[in-house]
Amino acid sequence: MPGFDLLNRVELFMRTETFPADASKTAKKVTRAASKHFIYKDGFLWRRYRGRLLHVVRSDEESMYYWVGVTEAVKTWIKACPVCEGRSTAEPHPPPIHFCLAYGCDSSSYVHTELSFHRFPKETERRRRWLAVAQRDEGSLRCNSFLCSRHFEPSCFTVKDGQLVLTPDAVPTIIPVTSQG
């Protein structure tokens, strides 16, 4: 973040295209590089920021200006803002709704909250067996495709930290019954 000294050198360079007499080679290089972010117009130094021009000030004036420490000043102001402090935290998003991919199964996590939903495995052979039970092909799989717990035997689950978890080698065996009409 530029200091007042650098801002003064940038303003001098922008106005007169000269450097202070005692400026080192490095200081000249830094000033020239920093000047690319500023404009000198109407007797004032302006900072380019996201397509806008902000008036550079070298005091504690409060306005839409750029000054040394602007980021920290804004953070401090937001922390002290009574309106911001009074706001409640954002409501958490509801969990996503999952649907069972098995042909003829109408399970969703919205309607059947007691069911668990399981992603298709990446392992080719196991995924092929899951697809056979679901009566689907590889082309119907998406990143959010699931099978519900109705298609697994109780022996496919273990209890871990108080929850039923599908074993890593579980394969669904219960094929959904579809009505013929």
N, C-alpha and C positions, 0 to 999 in steps of 0.2 A: 504494500500500500504506500503510495507516495507521501512523503513528508512535506511540510511547508517549504523547506529549502528546495526540494525538487520542483514543487509547483512554481516557485519563484523563478527558477532557472528555465523551466518550460515556458512560462509566460514571456520572459526576456527573449528566448530563442524564437518564439512564435511572433513576437512584435518586431524584433530587429534582425532576426536570423544571425545573431551573434551569441557568444557564450561569455560568461564572466571572465575577466582577465586571469584569475587564478585557477580556472577550471582545468582539471587534469584530463588526460586523454580518455580515461574510463568514464569520468563524469560527463564529458561531451557525448560519448557513445550512449550512456544511459539516458541523458536528456533528449537526444535525437530519437531514441527508441520510444520513450514515454510520450513525446510530442505527437506521435501518430494517433493517440487516443484523445487529443484535445484540439480545439479550434479557438483562435483569438478573433473575436468579432465584436464590434460596437464597443471597444474598450474593455471587454471582459474576456476572461478565460472560460471556455465551455468544455465539458467532458462529454464525449459521445458514449451513449449507453443504450443498447438495444433499440437503435433507430431514433433515439431521442437525444436532445441536447440538454444537459444539466449545468446550471450556472455554478461555477466553482467559487466557494466562499472560504475564507480563512478565519472564521470566527464561529461562535456558537449559535448563529442565526438558525432558526427552525423554519424550514420550508422545503420545497422540492429541489434541493441542491445537492451537489456532490461536495463532500469535504473529507478530510482525513479522518478515518475512523467511522465512516458512515454506516458500515455494516454492524459494528458493535453498538453504535448508538441506537440503531433501529431495533436490534435484539433486546437491548435494555428497556427501550420504550415499550415494546410488546409485552415483556415480562411484567412491567408495572401497570399495564393498561387494565383498568377495572372491568371494562366490557369483556376483554379477552379472558380475564381471570374468572368472571362469572359464568362463562359458557361451560356447559357440561361436555364431557368427552363424547365423541361420536359413538352412535349406537353400533354395536358389532353387526356385521353382515350376517344374515341367516345362512346356515349351511347350504351348500348346493344340493339340488334335488337330483337323485340318481334314479335311473330307470334300468330295469333288467332287460338285457338284450335277447334273452331266450325267446324263441318263436312261441307265441301264444301266451306268454307270461305278462300279466298286467301290473306287476309289482313296481312301486315307486317308493322312494324314501319319504315322500310327502304323505302318502296314504297309509303305508305300512311302516310306521316308525320302529316297530319291533324287529324288523329284518335288518340284516347287514348286507352290504353290497361290496363286491370284490372285483378288482381289475383283472383283466385277462393276463395270463403270464407271458413273459417275453420268450421263454424257452419254447422252441418250435413244436416239439412233440406234445408237450402238455397243452399248449395253446390249441393245437389241432384237436385234441380230445375234448377240450372245453367247447370248442366250436361245434363239434359233432353233437354233444348233448344240447347245445343251444339251437341246433338246427340252422346254423348260419355258415357263411363262408368267410374267408379271410378279408374279402373286399368290404364286408359290412362292419369291420372293426374300426373304431375311432379311438382317440386318446382317452375319451371319457366313456368307454364301453365297460359295462359291469354285468356280472351275474349275481342274482340275489341268493341269500342263504337257503332258500327253499329247494335249491337244486343240489345241495350237499347233504350227505349223511351226517348224523350227529358225531360220528367218529372222526370226521374231518376237522373238528374244532378242538382247540385246547384252551385252557383258562390261563391267561397271562395278565398279571396286575389287576385281577378282578373282572377282566373282560374276556369274552369268547373271541378267539383269534383263529383264523383259518391256518391250518398247518401248511408249511411251504410246499409239500408234495401233494396237496389235496387235488382231487379230480372230481368234478361233479358227476353224479350218477343218476340223479332223479330227473327224468325227462318230463317237461310240462305236458299236461293233457289238454289237447285242444278240442273244442266242441265242433262237431260236424253239423252243418246246418244247411 
